[in-house]
Amino acid sequence: MLLTLLSENSKRIKTKRALATILVGLAPTFSLLKFWVYYKFTPCPNFESIVWLNPLFGIFPGRWVHTFICDFIVVPFAVLLVWHYSDQLKQLEAKINH
């Protein structure tokens, strides 16, 4: 999505804005899911043996910053993308009306 920030097609911009809006909603949801899995399995001594949790959810036992930083970074960038696409649509409408 970042490679196609500049576009003159309003349909593509609306699609990208919808995808960024979905990211804004999904990032906190996945963060809550990761928090639940982190809380549930971190005290467990055999959490290290559940290898599929690390690549699937990005959960690192004992390193909560590494576990949650991606979700905390995604939300502001997705909000900025939604704002940018909304502004870009307004500029296109203004260009068409003039």
N, C-alpha and C positions, 0 to 999 in steps of 0.2 A: 504494500500500500504506500510506503514512503517513496518508492521510486516513481509513482504516478501521481504525485501531489498536484502538479500543474496539468490541468486538463480543460478543454473547452466544451466538453460534452456533458450536458447537465444530467443525463441518465447515469453516466459513469460516476459523476460526483455524488449523486444521490445514493448509488449503490455503495460507494466507499464510505459515505456518512453513515449509512445503515450498519455496515460492518464495524465501523468504529464505535457506534452506539452499542452494538452487541458486545464488543470487547469491554466497554464500561460496565455492562451488567454482569458479564461472565467472570471478570477478574476477581471481584469480591466473593462471588459464589465459590470459585475454586480456592480462594484463600481460606474461606471457612471450612471447606472440605479438607484442605491440607492441615489446618489447625486441628480438626477433629482427629485425623489420622496421626498427626504428630503427637497430640495429647494421649491418644489411645495406645500407641505402640512405642513411644520413646522410653518409658520406664521398663518396658519388657526387655529382658536380657537377650532374647533371640530376635530382636528387631534387626540386628545385623544380618541374620540369615535370610530375611525376606528381601532378597536382592531386587525384585521387580518394583518395589516401592520407590527406590531412588530414581531410576530413569522415568518411571511413569508419572509420579507426582512431584518429583524434585524435592523429596524430603530427606534431610540429612540430620540424623540423630545427634543431639547435643550442640548443633549449630543452627539455632533458630533464625539468625540473621540471613544465612545462606538460603534457608528454607523459604522465607517470606519476602525477601527483597524483590524478587521478580514481580510478584503480584503488586507490591507497593509502587513499583516503577511503571508498570503497564497502565494503571488507572490514569495518572496525570497525562501521559502521552496520548492515550485514547481520547481523553477529554479535549486536549489540544487539537487533535485531528478532527473531532466533531465540530469544534469551534471554527477551525480553518475551512472545512468543507461548507459549513453554513455560510460563512463569509464569502467564500468563492461563489456559491450559488446566488447570493445577493448581488455580487459584482456582475455576474453573467446576466441576471435579470435587468440590472441597470444599463448594461451595454446594449441589450436587445431593445429596451424601451427608448433609447436615445437614438 
